[in-house]
Amino acid sequence: MDLQLKGKVALVTGAGSPTGFGHAIALSLAREGCKLVVNDIDLDGADKTAMEVRSLGQKALAAIADVGRGVQVNAMVERGLAEFGHIDILVNNAGGPGRAGGPFVNTREEDWDSTIDLILKGVLNCTRAVLPHMLERKSGKIINVSSGLGQSGGPGAAVYAACQAAVIGFTKSVAAEVAGQGINVNSVSPGLSTASFLRGPDGKIPNPAQIESVRATIPRGHFTEPGDVAPMVTYLASALASDVVGQVFAVDGGRFMNG
């Protein structure tokens, strides 16, 4: 099936980790014929993903930027436009659990700010930087990677869940603003993944027994992998999703279907 993505240019944020959702999304789009602006706060990681995109026969630009900083995001988008002339697809994937985890009463304001910058401001900054060019061309796809916790909430994740709820609200609001101008804005909500979110800073799973107890809450019985999420993002970036506006698609094995 032709998704009509050949020759399109996609900017994927947070795509430097080889085990992350962004990496899988970038490669999925490249396989469909997209050129890539590969963003990460780690330039080495972005370079490696860009090399993999090139190995698939597509052009790629590695771009370092902290998405929580508007000046850096604007510079990254300008580089992408200078390199490719246009940006057709924006995937706001950069994120993480942030530093404000645990009981809310024990969190600190500086940790709130860090989480808000990464999860919410990153989406705002990147969308604001790319959207004027999409409006000028009357064409574009924006996909925001959110979380089921943004709809259900959860203990120990108050600030993270609040930011994800804001991303979902932002998705729907901007979608309503720009749908009549040829731009689709939607969200994909992945489930928990052992590839990143359930691992500690050293890359190891800290408590296997706790992980198994979480697995039991997932109807499908396994954690979400990057390869589960990338096809949904690729579909939403394609011409096949032209009538899909302001929706949140859960790819989580059913964990949050009642959220």
Kinemage of the C-alpha trace (Angstrom):
@kinemage 1
@onewidth
@group {chain A} dominant
@subgroup {mainchain}
@vectorlist {calphas} color= white
{ca met a 1} P 0.000 0.000 0.000
{ca asp a 2} L 1.386 3.392 -1.006
{ca leu a 3} L 1.263 5.810 1.927
{ca gln a 4} L 2.287 8.686 -0.396
{ca leu a 5} L 5.218 9.635 1.821
{ca lys a 6} L 7.958 9.530 -0.808
{ca gly a 7} L 9.821 12.816 -0.872
{ca lys a 8} L 8.255 14.124 2.325
{ca val a 9} L 10.464 15.637 5.022
{ca ala a 10} L 9.902 14.604 8.635
{ca leu a 11} L 11.334 16.084 11.819
{ca val a 12} L 11.372 13.523 14.642
{ca thr a 13} L 12.424 14.745 18.078
{ca gly a 14} L 14.111 12.533 20.641
{ca ala a 15} L 15.208 10.046 17.994
{ca gly a 16} L 18.757 9.370 19.147
{ca ser a 17} L 18.299 6.393 21.454
{ca pro a 18} L 18.519 3.071 19.588
{ca thr a 19} L 15.917 1.585 21.963
{ca gly a 20} L 13.482 4.497 21.901
{ca phe a 21} L 10.236 5.191 20.090
{ca gly a 22} L 11.775 8.072 18.091
{ca his a 23} L 14.441 5.856 16.562
{ca ala a 24} L 11.836 3.330 15.362
{ca ile a 25} L 9.578 6.111 14.074
{ca ala a 26} L 12.404 7.737 12.094
{ca leu a 27} L 13.354 4.451 10.435
{ca ser a 28} L 9.723 3.590 9.680
{ca leu a 29} L 9.229 6.929 7.931
{ca ala a 30} L 12.505 6.501 6.050
{ca arg a 31} L 11.382 3.104 4.757
{ca glu a 32} L 8.333 4.828 3.306
{ca gly a 33} L 10.517 7.333 1.454
{ca cys a 34} L 10.817 10.257 3.874
{ca lys a 35} L 13.862 12.437 4.361
{ca leu a 36} L 14.588 12.996 8.042
{ca val a 37} L 15.646 15.720 10.412
{ca val a 38} L 16.752 13.579 13.354
{ca asn a 39} L 16.728 15.469 16.622
{ca asp a 40} L 18.134 14.573 20.001
{ca ile a 41} L 19.819 16.324 22.890
{ca asp a 42} L 22.649 13.827 22.293
{ca leu a 43} L 24.279 14.636 18.955
{ca asp a 44} L 26.111 11.300 18.818
{ca gly a 45} L 22.810 9.450 19.107
{ca ala a 46} L 21.181 11.645 16.471
{ca asp a 47} L 24.151 11.055 14.152
{ca lys a 48} L 23.824 7.282 14.508
{ca thr a 49} L 20.110 7.322 13.713
{ca ala a 50} L 20.764 9.637 10.753
{ca met a 51} L 23.347 7.151 9.445
{ca glu a 52} L 20.757 4.372 9.639
{ca val a 53} L 18.296 6.533 7.701
{ca arg a 54} L 20.926 7.092 5.010
{ca ser a 55} L 21.566 3.353 4.854
{ca leu a 56} L 17.918 3.034 3.815
{ca gly a 57} L 18.573 5.351 0.874
{ca gln a 58} L 17.132 8.536 2.356
{ca lys a 59} L 18.750 11.856 3.185
{ca ala a 60} L 19.067 12.767 6.849
{ca leu a 61} L 20.211 15.696 8.950
{ca ala a 62} L 21.242 15.169 12.578
{ca ala a 63} L 20.207 18.150 14.692
{ca ile a 64} L 21.030 18.663 18.358
{ca ala a 65} L 18.560 20.752 20.357
{ca asp a 66} L 16.974 20.811 23.777
{ca val a 67} L 13.296 20.965 22.811
{ca gly a 68} L 12.499 22.804 26.031
{ca arg a 69} L 14.508 25.773 24.764
{ca gly a 70} L 12.756 27.785 22.055
{ca val a 71} L 15.908 29.405 20.687
{ca gln a 72} L 17.517 26.008 20.092
{ca val a 73} L 14.351 24.634 18.485
{ca asn a 74} L 14.042 27.615 16.137
{ca ala a 75} L 17.650 27.165 15.042
{ca met a 76} L 17.071 23.446 14.425
{ca val a 77} L 13.978 24.084 12.303
{ca glu a 78} L 15.782 26.746 10.279
{ca arg a 79} L 18.586 24.243 9.612
{ca gly a 80} L 16.056 21.689 8.448
{ca leu a 81} L 14.358 24.186 6.145
{ca ala a 82} L 17.702 25.308 4.734
{ca glu a 83} L 18.679 21.691 4.063
{ca phe a 84} L 15.425 20.364 2.612
{ca gly a 85} L 13.294 23.428 1.756
{ca his a 86} L 10.241 22.310 3.717
{ca ile a 87} L 9.092 20.186 6.654
{ca asp a 88} L 5.955 18.159 5.984
{ca ile a 89} L 5.770 16.059 9.152
{ca leu a 90} L 6.558 16.862 12.773
{ca val a 91} L 6.696 14.055 15.321
{ca asn a 92} L 6.936 15.458 18.839
{ca asn a 93} L 8.422 12.386 20.470
{ca ala a 94} L 11.068 13.787 22.847
{ca gly a 95} L 10.158 13.040 26.438
{ca gly a 96} L 10.809 10.882 29.440
{ca pro a 97} L 9.628 10.293 32.982
{ca gly a 98} L 11.186 13.547 34.178
{ca arg a 99} L 12.554 14.225 37.663
{ca ala a 100} L 9.251 14.920 39.439
{ca gly a 101} L 8.270 11.300 40.108
{ca gly a 102} L 7.124 9.853 43.403
{ca pro a 103} L 4.512 11.229 45.838
{ca phe a 104} L 3.613 14.772 44.809
{ca val a 105} L 4.139 16.117 48.326
{ca asn a 106} L 7.825 15.215 48.032
{ca thr a 107} L 8.432 16.878 44.654
{ca arg a 108} L 10.280 20.151 44.179
{ca glu a 109} L 9.514 23.136 41.987
{ca glu a 110} L 12.752 22.770 40.050
{ca asp a 111} L 11.752 19.203 39.206
{ca trp a 112} L 8.330 20.399 38.035
{ca asp a 113} L 10.054 22.886 35.749
{ca ser a 114} L 12.347 20.231 34.297
{ca thr a 115} L 9.414 17.905 33.558
{ca ile a 116} L 7.289 20.694 32.091
{ca asp a 117} L 10.149 21.843 29.841
{ca leu a 118} L 10.775 18.370 28.501
{ca ile a 119} L 7.233 17.101 28.003
{ca leu a 120} L 5.021 20.144 27.456
{ca lys a 121} L 7.212 23.040 26.384
{ca gly a 122} L 9.036 20.788 23.934
{ca val a 123} L 5.778 20.109 22.100
{ca leu a 124} L 4.836 23.807 22.197
{ca asn a 125} L 8.233 24.999 20.974
{ca cys a 126} L 8.513 22.551 18.095
{ca thr a 127} L 4.937 23.055 16.940
{ca arg a 128} L 5.245 26.833 17.005
{ca ala a 129} L 8.498 26.669 15.044
{ca val a 130} L 7.179 24.372 12.306
{ca leu a 131} L 3.521 25.389 12.033
{ca pro a 132} L 3.965 28.736 10.175
{ca his a 133} L 5.722 26.930 7.318
{ca met a 134} L 2.989 24.292 7.161
{ca leu a 135} L 0.315 26.999 7.132
{ca glu a 136} L 2.105 28.744 4.292
{ca arg a 137} L 2.054 25.510 2.277
{ca lys a 138} L -1.461 24.554 3.491
{ca ser a 139} L -0.227 21.058 4.195
{ca gly a 140} L 1.306 19.154 7.089
{ca lys a 141} L 1.044 16.424 9.698
{ca ile a 142} L 1.829 16.836 13.389
{ca ile a 143} L 1.867 13.801 15.661
{ca asn a 144} L 2.387 14.280 19.391
{ca val a 145} L 3.549 11.277 21.402
{ca ser a 146} L 1.676 11.407 24.712
{ca ser a 147} L 0.774 8.874 27.420
{ca gly a 148} L -2.262 7.081 28.795
{ca leu a 149} L -1.413 8.659 32.161
{ca gly a 150} L -2.526 11.952 30.625
{ca gln a 151} L -6.068 10.578 30.618
{ca ser a 152} L -6.086 8.300 33.654
{ca gly a 153} L -3.529 9.835 36.000
{ca gly a 154} L -1.566 7.603 38.326
{ca pro a 155} L 0.086 7.573 41.762
{ca gly a 156} L 3.629 8.844 41.774
{ca ala a 157} L 3.215 10.537 38.409
{ca ala a 158} L 1.201 13.681 39.151
{ca val a 159} L 3.414 16.190 37.329
{ca tyr a 160} L 4.146 13.850 34.424
{ca ala a 161} L 0.439 13.028 34.029
{ca ala a 162} L -0.493 16.710 34.202
{ca cys a 163} L 1.956 17.505 31.395
{ca gln a 164} L 0.648 14.639 29.267
{ca ala a 165} L -2.939 15.782 29.823
{ca ala a 166} L -1.837 19.212 28.632
{ca val a 167} L -0.262 17.681 25.509
{ca ile a 168} L -3.544 15.941 24.723
{ca gly a 169} L -5.518 19.153 25.233
{ca phe a 170} L -3.015 21.052 23.102
{ca thr a 171} L -3.300 18.426 20.358
{ca lys a 172} L -7.063 18.780 20.158
{ca ser a 173} L -6.996 22.574 20.332
{ca val a 174} L -4.415 23.097 17.592
{ca ala a 175} L -6.082 20.400 15.484
{ca ala a 176} L -9.310 22.395 15.574
{ca glu a 177} L -7.453 25.579 14.616
{ca val a 178} L -5.625 24.266 11.563
{ca ala a 179} L -7.629 21.338 10.164
{ca gly a 180} L -9.352 23.626 7.651
{ca gln a 181} L -5.952 24.682 6.335
{ca gly a 182} L -4.746 21.234 5.316
{ca ile a 183} L -2.908 20.299 8.517
{ca asn a 184} L -3.699 17.250 10.632
{ca val a 185} L -2.756 17.180 14.304
{ca asn a 186} L -3.144 13.948 16.280
{ca ser a 187} L -1.578 12.084 19.176
{ca val a 188} L -0.286 8.579 19.783
{ca ser a 189} L -0.285 7.293 23.346
{ca pro a 190} L 2.188 4.406 23.836
{ca gly a 191} L 2.049 1.996 26.735
{ca leu a 192} L 4.846 1.241 29.142
{ca ser a 193} L 8.008 0.028 27.467
{ca thr a 194} L 10.938 -1.887 28.926
{ca ala a 195} L 13.025 -0.251 26.197
{ca ser a 196} L 13.244 3.009 28.115
{ca phe a 197} L 10.737 4.113 30.741
{ca leu a 198} L 10.995 1.033 32.945
{ca arg a 199} L 14.783 1.014 33.062
{ca gly a 200} L 16.971 2.838 35.528
{ca pro a 201} L 19.724 5.364 34.690
{ca asp a 202} L 22.157 2.482 34.208
{ca gly a 203} L 19.904 0.894 31.567
{ca lys a 204} L 18.949 -2.021 33.818
{ca ile a 205} L 15.493 -3.015 35.028
{ca pro a 206} L 15.667 -2.128 38.746
{ca asn a 207} L 12.981 -4.433 40.153
{ca pro a 208} L 11.997 -7.400 37.973
{ca ala a 209} L 9.260 -8.499 40.397
{ca gln a 210} L 7.622 -5.068 40.250
{ca ile a 211} L 7.900 -5.120 36.462
{ca glu a 212} L 6.032 -8.426 36.375
{ca ser a 213} L 3.275 -7.011 38.586
{ca val a 214} L 2.857 -4.142 36.133
{ca arg a 215} L 2.773 -6.564 33.208
{ca ala a 216} L -0.220 -8.260 34.823
{ca thr a 217} L -2.235 -5.031 34.395
{ca ile a 218} L -1.849 -5.145 30.602
{ca pro a 219} L -4.595 -7.186 28.894
{ca arg a 220} L -2.334 -8.200 26.014
{ca gly a 221} L 0.258 -9.401 28.495
{ca his a 222} L 3.386 -7.648 27.288
{ca phe a 223} L 4.970 -4.221 27.274
{ca thr a 224} L 4.773 -1.858 24.327
{ca glu a 225} L 7.798 -1.908 22.046
{ca pro a 226} L 8.984 0.858 19.689
{ca gly a 227} L 8.016 -1.337 16.739
{ca asp a 228} L 4.419 -1.336 17.986
{ca val a 229} L 4.217 2.461 17.975
{ca ala a 230} L 6.060 3.381 14.764
{ca pro a 231} L 3.422 2.004 12.330
{ca met a 232} L 0.651 4.082 13.937
{ca val a 233} L 2.741 7.246 13.722
{ca thr a 234} L 3.624 6.454 10.104
{ca tyr a 235} L -0.043 5.971 9.252
{ca leu a 236} L -0.982 9.315 10.840
{ca ala a 237} L 1.810 10.990 8.860
{ca ser a 238} L 0.432 9.597 5.620
{ca ala a 239} L -2.188 10.719 3.135
{ca leu a 240} L -4.414 7.865 4.328
{ca ala a 241} L -5.062 9.794 7.548
{ca ser a 242} L -6.218 13.021 5.895
{ca asp a 243} L -9.629 12.868 7.592
{ca val a 244} L -8.238 12.037 11.045
{ca val a 245} L -8.234 15.164 13.202
{ca gly a 246} L -7.555 15.741 16.890
{ca gln a 247} L -7.573 12.084 17.921
{ca val a 248} L -5.584 10.223 20.574
{ca phe a 249} L -4.607 6.683 19.574
{ca ala a 250} L -3.594 4.320 22.377
{ca val a 251} L -0.971 1.739 21.456
{ca asp a 252} L -0.637 0.120 24.846
{ca gly a 253} L -1.919 -3.461 24.784
{ca gly a 254} L -5.181 -2.288 26.368
{ca arg a 255} L -3.692 -1.018 29.625
{ca phe a 256} L -5.529 2.310 29.550
{ca met a 257} L -8.645 1.400 27.611
{ca asn a 258} L -10.744 2.435 30.587
{ca gly a 259} L -8.669 5.577 31.248
